[in-house]
């Protein structure tokens, strides 16, 4: 139990990372689609875990999320919305029943 308490204490300490500048946040956010497309399944999983503390997906139309503590420390909360409407972005995917 002491080990878990120590790990929790360490996890709650500020990471010491310097917040990104507004330009760096914008550059990073714009690079995410390319990073996602180039990543394999393990890379996509790592990227998702690094960015998000919680993801709630409602069908294919709506996504709500909380950013990870590291993402917030870097200032990404200033650039990313807390909910995304997905209908237009994902409707071309699927098995073709709507064609």
JODA-V983135 format. One record per residue. N is the residue number from 0. PHI is phi in degrees with one decimal (999 if undefined). Layout:
<<N PHI> <N PHI>>
//
This chain:
<<0 999> <1 -61.7> <2 -63.4> <3 -65.1> <4 -62.0> <5 -65.8> <6 -63.4> <7 -65.6> <8 -60.1> <9 -64.0> <10 -64.8> <11 -84.1> <12 -71.6> <13 -56.4> <14 -72.0> <15 83.9> <16 -69.9> <17 -78.8> <18 -58.7> <19 -72.2> <20 -72.8> <21 -58.4> <22 -65.0> <23 -68.8> <24 -63.1> <25 -61.9> <26 -60.9> <27 -64.6> <28 -61.0> <29 -70.2> <30 -84.3> <31 -59.3> <32 -59.6> <33 -67.2> <34 -58.4> <35 -63.8> <36 -65.1> <37 -84.6> <38 -82.9> <39 -81.2> <40 -64.1> <41 -70.4> <42 -67.0> <43 -67.1> <44 -64.1> <45 -64.1> <46 -64.0> <47 -63.4> <48 -66.7> <49 -71.4> <50 -89.5> <51 -119.6> <52 -91.6> <53 -153.3> <54 -130.6> <55 -123.4> <56 -109.1> <57 -107.3> <58 61.9> <59 -106.2> <60 -107.8> <61 -141.8> <62 -130.3> <63 -118.5> <64 -153.2> <65 -117.2> <66 -73.8> <67 -69.1> <68 -59.7> <69 -64.7> <70 -64.8> <71 -67.7> <72 -57.4> <73 -81.3> <74 93.3> <75 -70.0> <76 -64.4> <77 -78.1> <78 -108.0> <79 -108.3> <80 -71.2> <81 -93.2> <82 -148.8> <83 -132.8> <84 -86.7> <85 -101.4> <86 -48.8> <87 -71.2> <88 -76.4> <89 -115.6> <90 -68.7> <91 -78.5> <92 -90.5> <93 125.6> <94 -97.6> <95 98.0> <96 -60.9> <97 -88.6> <98 -82.6>>
//
